[in-house]
Amino acid sequence: MLTRKHFLGIVVAVVASLVLLALPTRLSLQVRSTLTNAFLPLFGLTRATHTVGEQLSLKLIPRSQLESEYVRLARENSQLRVQLATAAETARENRSLRALLGWKASTPWNLKLAQVILRDPANWWRAVQINLGSRDGVRLNATVLTPQGLVGRVASVGFDHAQVVLLGDPSCNVSAMVGTNERSAGIVGAASSLDSSMVEMTYLPRHADIPAGAPVHTSGLGGVFPKGILVGHVVDTQPVEYGLHLAARLRLSVNLSALEEVWVIVQ
């Protein structure tokens, strides 16, 4: 039941509303603005009270609990970083293997993929060990290569591993030709003492026209390496042995210091 106070309040509210509606528009806006400014501090006080309450509730959380939560989140973040790095490495390996298998299908040789598992610290630039051996069909002097070009040859074979001497080693001479011109043939020998990515090609015909940048491929002569494998590119040439021959410096097409997977030609 409505009391007298309630009834008077309703009457006042209705009269005030009718008065506001009857006032001119400009005066009505001024009155509304005055009322709003009068009640705004009350809304601000309510909002501030709510914020203070939240801050007090945070202060009530024990420090040990906050430290424990921080440690947990840091551990989860570290685990997620490891998982992300592992996934990225797996994706990289998958892309690399797909590219290698696609290249294998386009070659005329019977190839087996091998992993480089060891480098001799005393002979870092000249030999590596791979995880294929006689049980996998690997034979002495088998050709080792990558899609980028020639790597070297098998120097010794065990049951489940093999030693590979790399291009540039004095025991890994290669009969090669400039471009596809068999008349511009020579021998690719030892690497430069200053730069392992550079080797020397000797016994080239003295009148051969060999421009810088010309590709050099295996010639197929010598009975070790099949014909047509890229060895490197000519950097420059110079006459040797009193002008009887030309010698060329080659930059190898394969980065021998970064080998991870190689292909071996098997019978």
For each residue, the residues with C-beta under 8 A, 3 or more apart:
1:
2: 6 7 10
3: 6 7
4: 7 8
5: 8 9
6: 2 3 9 10
7: 2 3 4 10 11
8: 4 5 11 12
9: 5 6 12 13
10: 2 6 7 13 14
11: 7 8 14 15
12: 8 9 15 16
13: 9 10 16 17
14: 10 11 17 18
15: 11 12 18 19
16: 12 13 19 20
17: 13 14 20 21
18: 14 15 21 22
19: 15 16 22 23
20: 16 17 23 28 31 32
21: 17 18 28
22: 18 19
23: 19 20 27 28 31
24: 27 28
25: 28 29
26: 29 30
27: 23 24 30 31
28: 20 21 23 24 25 31 32
29: 25 26 32 33
30: 26 27 33 34
31: 20 23 27 28 34 35
32: 20 28 29 35 36
33: 29 30 36 37
34: 30 31 37 38
35: 31 32 38 39
36: 32 33 39 40
37: 33 34 40
38: 34 35
39: 35 36 42 43
40: 36 37 43 44
41: 44 45
42: 39 45 46
43: 39 40 46 47
44: 40 41 47 48
45: 41 42 48 49
46: 42 43 49 50
47: 43 44 50 51
48: 44 45 51 52
49: 45 46 52 53
50: 46 47 53 54
51: 47 48 54 55
52: 48 49 55 56
53: 49 50 56 57
54: 50 51 57 58
55: 51 52 58 59
56: 52 53 59 60
57: 53 54 60 61
58: 54 55 61
59: 55 56
60: 56 57
61: 57 58 65 66
62: 65 66
63: 66 67
64: 67 68
65: 61 62 68 69
66: 61 62 63 69 70
67: 63 64 70 71
68: 64 65 71 72
69: 65 66 72 73
70: 66 67 73 74
71: 67 68 74 75
72: 68 69 75 76
73: 69 70 76 77
74: 70 71 77 78
75: 71 72 78 79
76: 72 73 79 80
77: 73 74 80 81
78: 74 75 81 82
79: 75 76 82 83
80: 76 77 83 84
81: 77 78 84 85
82: 78 79 85 86
83: 79 80 86 87
84: 80 81 87 88
85: 81 82 88 89
86: 82 83 89 90
87: 83 84 90 91
88: 84 85 91 92
89: 85 86 92 93
90: 86 87 93 94
91: 87 88 94 95
92: 88 89 95 96
93: 89 90 96 97
94: 90 91 97 98
95: 91 92 98 99
96: 92 93 99 100 261
97: 93 94 100 101 261
98: 94 95 101 102
99: 95 96 102 103 147
100: 96 97 103 104 113 147 261 263
101: 97 98 104 105
102: 98 99 105 106
103: 99 100 106 107 147
104: 100 101 107 111 113 263
105: 101 102
106: 102 103
107: 103 104 111
108:
109: 143 226 265
110: 265 266 267
111: 104 107 263 264 265 266
112: 132 136 137 138 263 264 266
113: 100 104 261 262 263
114: 130 131 132 144 162 261 262 263 264
115: 130 131 260 261
116: 119 128 129 130 259 260 261 262
117: 129 130 131 161
118: 128 129
119: 116 124 127 128 129
120: 123 124 127 129
121: 124
122:
123: 120 126 127
124: 119 120 121 257
125: 166 168 191 196 256 257
126: 123 165 166 168 169
127: 119 120 123 155 163 164 165 166 169
128: 116 118 119 163 164 166 259
129: 116 117 118 119 120 161 162 163 164
130: 114 115 116 117 144 161 162 164 262 264
131: 114 115 117 160 161
132: 112 114 136 138 160 161 162 264
133: 136 138 157 158 159 160 161 162
134: 137 138 139 157 158 159
135: 159 160
136: 112 132 133 160 266
137: 112 134 266 267
138: 112 132 133 134 142 154 157 162 264 266
139: 134 142 154 157 266 267
140: 154 155 156 157
141: 153 154 224
142: 138 139 153 154 162 264 265 266
143: 109 150 153 224 225 226 229 264 265
144: 114 130 150 151 152 153 154 164 262 263 264 265
145: 149 150 151 229 254 262 263 265
146: 149 151 254 259 261 262 263
147: 99 100 103
148: 230 253 254 255
149: 145 146 229 230 231 232 252 253 254
150: 143 144 145 167 174 218 225 229 230 231 253 254
151: 144 145 146 164 166 167 254 256 259 262
152: 144 164 165 166 167 169 172
153: 141 142 143 144 164 165 172 224 225
154: 138 139 140 141 142 144 157 162 163 164 264
155: 127 140 163 164 165 171
156: 140 162 163
157: 133 134 138 139 140 154 162 163
158: 133 134 161 162
159: 133 134 135
160: 131 132 133 135 136
161: 117 129 130 131 132 133 158
162: 114 129 130 132 133 138 142 154 156 157 158 264
163: 127 128 129 154 155 156 157
164: 127 128 129 130 144 151 152 153 154 155 262
165: 126 127 152 153 155 169 171 172
166: 125 126 127 128 151 152 169 172 256
167: 150 151 152 172 174 188 191 199 231 252 254 256
168: 125 126 172 190 191 196 199 252 256
169: 126 127 152 165 166 172 190 191
170: 173 189 190
171: 155 165
172: 152 153 165 166 167 168 169
173: 170 187 188 189
174: 150 167 187 188 218 222 224 225 231
175: 185 186 187 188 218 219 220 221 222 225
176: 185 186 187 188 201 216 217 218 219 231
177: 180 181 182 184 185 186 216 217 218 219
178: 181 184 185 186 204 208 210 214 215 216 234 248
179: 184 214 215 216 217
180: 177 217
181: 177 178 184
182: 177 185 219
183: 205 208
184: 177 178 179 181 204 205 208 209 210
185: 175 176 177 178 182 204 219 221
186: 175 176 177 178 201 202 203 204 245 246 248
187: 173 174 175 176 201 202 203
188: 167 173 174 175 176 199 200 201 216 231 232 250
189: 170 173 199 200 201 202
190: 168 169 170 199 200
191: 125 167 168 169 195 196 197 198 199 200
192: 195 196 198 199 200 249
193:
194: 198
195: 191 192 198
196: 125 168 191 192 256 257
197: 191 251 252 255 256
198: 191 192 194 195 235 249 250 251 252
199: 167 168 188 189 190 191 192 232 249 250 252
200: 188 189 190 191 192 247 248 249 250
201: 176 186 187 188 189 204 216 234 247 248 249 250
202: 186 187 189 240 245 247
203: 186 187 245
204: 178 184 185 186 201 208 210 237 245 246 247 248
205: 183 184 208 245 246
206: 239 243 244 245 246
207:
208: 178 183 184 204 205 246
209: 184
210: 178 184 204 214 234 237 246 248
211: 214 234
212: 234 235 236
213: 233 234
214: 178 179 210 211 233 234
215: 178 179 230 232 233 234
216: 176 177 178 179 188 201 230 231 232 233 234 248 250
217: 176 177 179 180 227 228 229 230 231
218: 150 174 175 176 177 225 226 227 228 229 231
219: 175 176 177 182 185 222 227
220: 175 225 226 227 228
221: 175 185
222: 174 175 219 225
223:
224: 141 143 153 174
225: 143 150 153 174 175 218 220 222 229
226: 109 143 218 220 229 265
227: 217 218 219 220
228: 217 218 220
229: 143 145 149 150 217 218 225 226
230: 148 149 150 215 216 217 253
231: 149 150 167 174 176 188 216 217 218 250 252 253
232: 149 188 199 215 216 250 251 252 253
233: 213 214 215 216 250 251 253
234: 178 201 210 211 212 213 214 215 216 237 248 249 250
235: 198 212 248 249 250 251
236: 212 248 249
237: 204 210 234 246 247 248 249
238: 246 247
239: 206 242 243 245 246 247
240: 202 243 244 245 246 247
241: 244 245
242: 239
243: 206 239 240
244: 206 240 241
245: 186 202 203 204 205 206 239 240 241
246: 186 204 205 206 208 210 237 238 239 240
247: 200 201 202 204 237 238 239 240
248: 178 186 200 201 204 210 216 234 235 236 237
249: 192 198 199 200 201 234 235 236 237
250: 188 198 199 200 201 216 231 232 233 234 235
251: 197 198 232 233 235
252: 149 167 168 197 198 199 231 232 255 256
253: 148 149 150 230 231 232 233
254: 145 146 148 149 150 151 167 259
255: 148 197 252 258 259
256: 125 151 166 167 168 196 197 252 259
257: 124 125 196
258: 255
259: 116 128 146 151 254 255 256 262
260: 115 116
261: 96 97 100 113 114 115 116 146
262: 113 114 116 130 144 145 146 151 164 259
263: 100 104 111 112 113 114 144 145 146
264: 111 112 114 130 132 138 142 143 144 154 162
265: 109 110 111 142 143 144 145 226
266: 110 111 112 136 137 138 139 142
267: 110 137 139
